[in-house]
Amino acid sequence: MIWDIYDGPRTGITDYKSQPCYFTCKFNPEGGYSEQFELAPIKNDFLKLAKEQWSIYRDWEMKFHSGKVEVNTHPGNKGINFRYDQLEEMIQLHIKSLHKIRCLFSGEFRALPNQEELPDGVLRELEVEWEVYSPNQPLNTMPKSGAP
């Protein structure tokens, strides 16, 4: 689940070594987004909330990019979808209580195959391969340490 995208994925839910995790891209106020990510394991109750909210969003996204609804109906706009708003509040509480893994990661995001039928503009389902970040090695040569 990719929640935020700005010149690439920035936050969402992923797997790391078969453990569901929340990921967030590190931001440098002087230089913008980095290619370094923090991962934090999540519990099943958080994952369940995230999946429910994601389902609401994806339903809207398909309708929007198929021309069936207007952009102002986006469930992330407060007051549009009561359940989405409830889920957002609960998810944010979970995020505040997470404990990050004590190293940084780089991620290689790839679209999964067989998504050609999706309307233009719909985010494709992605997989990611996580690697422990090392500032002394180019990102594409780091040893593999995890898979989606």
PyMOL commands that set and color helices and strands:
alter all, ss='L'
color gray80, all
select helices_A, chain A and resi 44-65+71-73+82-96+139-141
alter helices_A, ss='H'
color red, helices_A
select strands_A, chain A and resi 2-5+9-16+19-28+32-41+105-111+126-132
alter strands_A, ss='S'
color yellow, strands_A
deselect
rebuild
show_as cartoon
